[in-house]
């Protein structure tokens, strides 16, 4: 059997990043680029491994943009197999998600096994009920399983999935199947520091005897493992930390189970597929960590920032799409943070880069300093910050909604407090909170 498919995830359609409308369109353009590539390469099917949408409640334009790409695939008879991620999975009380709506409209097949006693029930996808855990393609020779986002229960669910797959094979229910794909919305623990609640590599190994290609989503960093686990990363930049992973995009996979010599992947025990990671076109995202440790007054900081802007901005002047620029002030300040003029810094960056959006964030700690009138202030602000974050962390940990990411939430609360003390624009503070809520809670 010869076949090909495209594997993508984390397109986050509908994300109006920083409240900038052009960013909404950027996420859609990245998705359309992948759907166009699927048509150009004439693939046999497409897998979307979760988080097609940025949030559960989408607006009409987001739905239009999604169907615009999916309809092109439908017109070319390219089936789309999808699973729900943490961002687009419906709340239990809502009943129906927008991915289910797209499934009912015939744009995709949504795989979602029933979980019974901690284990997935592997029933075939049914055209009438639009429900099921797997679908057979290419004349019944290729099977795609799907497992939606299950949250904190992923460890036990993986064990249950391995048992269910083993039962399928021993019961003779996979006769004629020569290649198996499993799409899941989760990641491997340790791939991204401080990203908690993910299964270890050992947990995934229980699936390897039954699966040729594990199609992951959720983690926005691209990575592969063992020649059978693949995670493409996000198609557009959802946060400044993602710019370090420049090769994010999607996978183009070619399968040949009959003549393995056509496929050359030395990492495979049995060479039956070749995988090519393709980078999507994205708007440039510039992040500058400005270290403040050796700077003794605000003017020195402004000078350092202007030197950077003058030197680096020329690299982006010829680009058709204006970049996003984010400046992080890091280190220990030798002066009072209240004396920093944030609007001045943002105007400076805007003058040189002419960006779509600029953001200056203060992630510094204050050292002891003497007040201007000569009196000893006596405050050790670095200790204050540590104690403050600890208190926030303890309080947030009492609420189950915030417990899994209480460290990240404590940082968010500290930053909101700092913004309020600086008398930042209330609308900007509210927008910051909305972005962090969407990032950490997926809603």
C-alpha positions in Angstrom: 0.0 0.0 0.0 1.2 3.5 -0.9 -0.4 6.6 0.6 0.4 10.1 1.8 -1.2 12.4 4.4 -0.6 15.7 6.1 -0.5 16.0 9.9 -1.1 19.4 11.5 -2.3 20.7 14.9 -2.7 23.8 17.0 -3.9 26.2 14.3 -5.9 28.2 16.9 -8.2 29.8 14.4 -10.0 32.9 15.8 -7.1 34.0 18.0 -7.1 37.8 17.9 -3.7 38.1 19.6 -3.1 41.2 21.6 -6.4 42.5 20.4 -5.0 43.1 16.9 -7.3 42.1 14.1 -4.5 41.4 11.6 -3.4 38.6 13.9 -6.8 37.0 13.6 -6.2 36.8 9.8 -2.6 35.5 10.2 -3.8 32.4 12.0 -6.3 31.7 9.2 -3.7 32.3 6.5 -1.4 29.7 8.1 -4.2 27.2 8.1 -5.1 27.9 4.5 -1.5 27.4 3.5 -1.6 23.8 4.9 -4.9 23.0 3.2 -3.6 24.3 -0.1 -0.5 22.2 0.3 -2.7 19.1 0.9 -4.4 19.8 -2.4 -1.2 20.5 -4.3 0.4 17.3 -3.1 -2.8 15.3 -3.7 -2.7 13.6 -0.3 -5.0 10.8 0.6 -6.2 12.4 3.9 -5.4 15.1 6.4 -5.2 14.8 10.2 -5.9 17.7 12.6 -4.6 16.7 16.0 -6.6 19.1 18.1 -7.0 22.9 18.7 -8.3 23.8 15.3 -9.9 26.7 17.1 -8.4 28.9 19.8 -11.5 28.7 22.1 -14.7 26.9 22.5 -17.0 29.8 21.7 -16.1 31.1 18.3 -17.6 33.9 16.2 -19.1 33.6 12.7 -16.0 34.9 10.9 -13.8 32.2 12.6 -16.3 29.5 11.4 -16.3 31.0 7.9 -12.5 30.9 7.8 -12.4 27.3 9.0 -14.9 26.1 6.4 -13.1 28.0 3.6 -10.1 25.8 4.0 -12.0 22.6 4.8 -14.4 23.1 1.8 -11.5 23.1 -0.6 -10.4 19.7 0.7 -14.0 18.4 0.5 -14.2 19.5 -3.1 -11.0 17.5 -3.9 -12.4 14.5 -2.0 -9.6 14.7 0.6 -11.0 13.4 3.9 -10.2 15.3 7.1 -9.9 13.4 10.4 -9.9 15.5 13.5 -9.9 15.3 17.3 -10.8 17.9 19.9 -8.1 19.7 21.8 -8.3 21.5 25.2 -9.1 24.8 23.4 -11.9 23.6 21.2 -13.5 20.8 23.3 -17.0 21.6 24.5 -17.9 21.9 28.1 -20.0 18.9 29.2 -23.0 21.3 29.8 -22.7 22.7 26.2 -23.2 19.3 24.6 -22.0 20.1 21.1 -18.7 21.7 20.0 -18.0 23.6 16.8 -15.9 20.7 15.6 -18.9 18.5 16.0 -20.9 21.0 14.0 -18.3 20.8 11.2 -18.5 17.0 11.4 -22.3 17.1 11.0 -21.8 19.4 8.0 -19.6 16.8 6.3 -16.3 18.8 6.4 -14.5 16.3 8.7 -14.7 13.1 10.6 -14.4 13.8 14.3 -13.0 10.8 16.3 -13.9 10.6 20.0 -14.0 7.3 21.8 -16.3 6.8 24.7 -14.3 6.4 27.9 -15.5 3.5 30.0 -13.8 2.5 33.3 -10.8 4.7 32.3 -10.3 3.0 29.0 -11.4 4.1 25.4 -14.0 2.0 23.8 -12.8 1.5 20.2 -15.8 1.5 18.0 -15.8 2.4 14.3 -16.9 5.8 13.2 -20.5 5.7 12.1 -21.8 7.9 9.3 -25.3 8.0 10.8 -24.4 8.9 14.4 -21.2 10.8 13.4 -19.5 9.1 16.3 -16.7 6.6 16.7 -13.0 6.0 17.7 -11.5 5.1 14.3 -12.0 5.2 10.6 -10.6 2.9 7.9 -9.3 4.3 4.7 -7.7 3.2 1.4 -9.8 0.2 1.0 -9.6 -0.9 4.6 -5.8 -1.1 4.6 -5.1 2.0 6.7 -6.8 2.7 10.1 -6.8 6.1 11.9 -7.6 6.0 15.6 -8.3 9.2 17.5 -8.3 10.2 21.2 -9.5 13.7 22.2 -8.1 15.8 25.0 -8.8 14.0 28.3 -6.9 16.3 30.7 -5.4 15.0 33.9 -6.6 11.4 33.2 -4.3 11.0 30.3 -1.9 8.6 32.1 -4.5 6.0 32.9 -6.2 6.6 29.5 -3.0 5.7 27.7 -2.8 2.5 29.6 -6.4 1.8 28.7 -5.8 2.6 25.1 -2.9 0.2 24.9 -5.1 -2.6 26.3 -7.9 -1.7 23.9 -5.5 -1.8 20.9 -4.1 -5.1 22.0 -7.6 -6.6 22.3 -8.4 -5.3 18.7 -5.4 -7.2 17.3 -5.8 -10.4 19.2 -9.6 -10.6 18.4 -8.7 -10.5 14.7 -10.6 -7.3 14.2 -7.7 -5.7 12.3 -7.5 -8.2 9.5 -6.3 -6.5 6.3 -5.0 -3.4 8.2 -1.3 -2.8 7.3 -0.8 0.7 8.7 -2.2 2.4 11.8 -2.2 6.0 12.9 -3.3 7.3 16.3 -4.1 11.0 16.7 -3.9 12.4 20.3 -4.0 15.8 21.8 -1.2 15.6 24.5 2.5 15.7 24.7 5.6 14.1 26.2 6.7 15.2 29.6 10.0 17.2 29.5 9.8 18.5 26.0 9.0 21.9 27.2 10.2 22.9 30.7 7.5 23.8 33.3 4.8 22.3 31.1 3.2 20.0 33.7 0.7 17.1 33.6 1.9 15.3 30.5 2.7 11.6 30.3 6.3 10.3 30.4 7.9 8.6 27.4 7.5 5.3 29.1 3.7 5.7 29.1 3.8 6.1 25.3 5.9 3.1 24.7 3.0 0.8 25.6 1.4 2.0 22.3 4.3 1.3 20.0 3.5 -2.4 19.2 0.2 -1.3 17.8 0.8 2.0 16.1 3.0 3.0 13.1 2.5 6.8 13.5 1.5 8.7 16.6 0.1 12.1 15.5 0.3 14.5 18.5 -0.9 18.0 19.1 -1.1 20.4 22.1 2.6 21.2 22.6 3.6 24.1 20.3 7.2 23.0 20.0 7.8 20.6 17.1 9.6 17.3 18.0 9.8 13.7 17.0 10.7 10.6 19.1 11.7 7.1 18.0 10.7 7.4 14.4 7.0 6.9 15.3 6.0 9.9 17.5 5.5 13.2 15.7 4.4 16.6 16.9 4.3 19.4 14.3 4.0 22.4 16.7 1.8 25.4 16.1 1.2 26.8 12.6 1.4 30.5 13.8 3.0 32.1 16.8 0.7 32.0 19.8 3.2 33.4 22.3 6.7 35.0 22.3 8.3 31.9 23.8 7.5 30.0 20.5 9.8 32.0 18.3 12.7 29.8 19.5 11.1 26.9 17.6 11.4 28.3 14.1 10.6 25.1 12.3 7.0 24.8 13.4 4.5 23.9 10.8 3.1 20.5 9.6 4.2 17.1 8.5 3.9 15.6 5.0 4.0 11.8 5.4 4.6 9.2 2.6 3.8 5.5 3.3 5.0 2.5 1.4 4.3 -0.9 3.1 5.0 -3.0 0.0 8.4 -1.8 -1.1 10.1 -0.4 1.9 13.2 0.5 -0.1 11.3 3.4 -1.5 11.2 4.9 2.0 14.5 5.8 3.7 14.1 6.7 7.3 17.0 5.1 9.3 15.2 5.8 12.6 12.4 3.3 11.7 12.8 -0.4 12.6 10.7 -1.2 9.6 11.0 1.5 7.0 7.4 2.1 6.0 7.1 5.8 6.1 9.0 9.0 5.3 8.2 12.2 7.2 9.0 15.7 6.1 8.4 18.7 8.4 7.4 21.8 6.5 7.6 25.2 8.1 4.6 27.4 7.6 4.8 31.1 6.6 4.3 33.3 9.6 4.5 36.9 10.6 7.9 37.8 12.1 7.9 37.9 15.9 10.8 39.7 17.5 11.6 39.1 21.2 14.4 41.0 23.0 15.4 40.1 26.5 17.0 43.4 27.8 19.2 42.6 30.8 19.1 45.5 33.3 21.6 44.3 35.9 24.5 46.7 34.8 22.2 49.7 34.2 22.1 52.2 37.1 19.4 54.6 35.9 16.5 54.8 33.4 18.5 56.8 30.8 21.1 54.0 30.6 18.2 51.5 30.0 16.7 53.7 27.3 20.1 54.0 25.6 20.6 50.2 25.6 17.1 49.7 24.1 17.7 52.3 21.4 21.0 50.8 20.4 19.2 47.4 20.0 16.4 49.0 18.0 18.7 50.9 15.7 20.8 47.8 15.0 18.1 45.1 14.6 15.2 46.9 13.1 16.8 47.2 9.6 16.4 43.4 9.2 12.6 43.8 9.1 12.1 47.0 7.0 11.8 45.1 3.7 9.2 42.6 4.9 5.7 42.9 3.5 4.1 42.0 6.8 5.0 44.3 9.7 6.6 42.3 12.7 5.4 41.9 16.2 7.9 43.1 18.8 8.1 42.1 22.4 10.7 43.5 24.8 11.2 41.7 28.1 13.1 43.6 30.9 14.9 40.9 32.8 17.4 40.9 35.7 17.7 43.0 38.9 17.0 46.8 38.7 19.4 49.1 40.4 16.7 51.8 40.7 13.0 52.1 41.4 10.9 50.4 38.8 8.4 53.2 39.2 10.8 55.6 37.4 10.6 53.6 34.1 8.6 55.3 31.4 6.9 52.4 29.5 5.2 54.5 26.9 8.5 56.1 26.0 10.1 52.6 25.5 7.1 51.5 23.3 7.3 54.6 21.2 11.0 54.1 20.7 10.4 50.5 19.5 7.6 51.7 17.2 9.8 54.4 15.7 12.5 52.0 14.6 10.6 48.8 13.8 7.3 50.2 12.6 5.7 47.0 14.0 2.1 45.8 13.8 2.2 45.7 17.6 4.7 46.4 20.3 4.8 45.2 23.9 7.2 46.0 26.7 7.0 43.7 29.7 8.7 44.2 33.1 10.0 40.9 34.5 12.7 42.5 36.7 13.3 42.3 40.4 14.3 45.4 42.4 17.4 45.4 44.7 17.8 47.4 47.9 18.1 51.0 47.1 18.4 54.3 48.9 15.6 56.8 48.5 16.4 60.0 46.7 16.1 62.1 49.9 19.0 60.1 51.4 16.8 58.2 53.9 17.3 54.4 53.9 14.3 52.8 52.3 15.1 49.4 53.8 13.1 47.2 51.3 14.5 44.1 49.8 12.2 43.8 46.9 13.6 40.5 45.5 12.6 38.8 48.7 9.2 40.6 48.6 8.6 39.3 45.0 9.4 35.7 46.0 7.2 35.9 49.1 4.4 37.5 47.1 4.5 34.8 44.4 4.5 32.1 47.1 1.4 33.6 48.7 -0.4 33.9 45.3 0.6 30.3 44.5 -0.9 29.0 47.8 -4.1 30.9 47.3 -4.5 29.9 43.7 -3.9 26.3 44.6 -7.1 26.2 46.6 -9.1 26.5 43.4 -9.1 23.4 41.2 -9.4 25.6 38.1 -6.0 27.1 38.8 -4.2 24.3 40.6 -2.6 22.5 37.6 -0.8 25.7 36.5 -0.7 27.7 39.8 3.0 28.7 39.3 2.1 30.3 36.0 -1.0 31.9 37.4 1.0 33.4 40.4 3.3 35.1 37.8 0.2 36.4 36.0 -1.3 37.8 39.2 2.1 39.4 40.1 2.3 41.0 36.7 -1.3 42.4 36.9 -0.5 43.9 40.3 2.7 45.5 38.8 0.7 46.9 35.9 -1.9 48.4 38.2 0.8 50.0 40.4 2.3 51.5 37.2 -1.2 52.9 36.4 -1.2 51.1 33.1 -4.3 51.4 30.9 -7.1 49.3 32.5 -8.1 48.0 29.0 -4.6 46.8 28.4 -4.6 45.1 31.8 -7.9 43.4 31.0 -6.6 42.3 27.6 -3.5 40.8 29.2 -5.7 38.8 31.6 -7.9 37.6 28.8 -4.9 36.4 26.8 -3.4 34.6 29.8 -6.8 33.1 30.7 -7.1 31.7 27.1 -3.5 30.4 27.2 -3.7 28.7 30.6 -7.4 27.7 30.8 -8.1 27.3 27.1 -11.3 29.3 27.3 
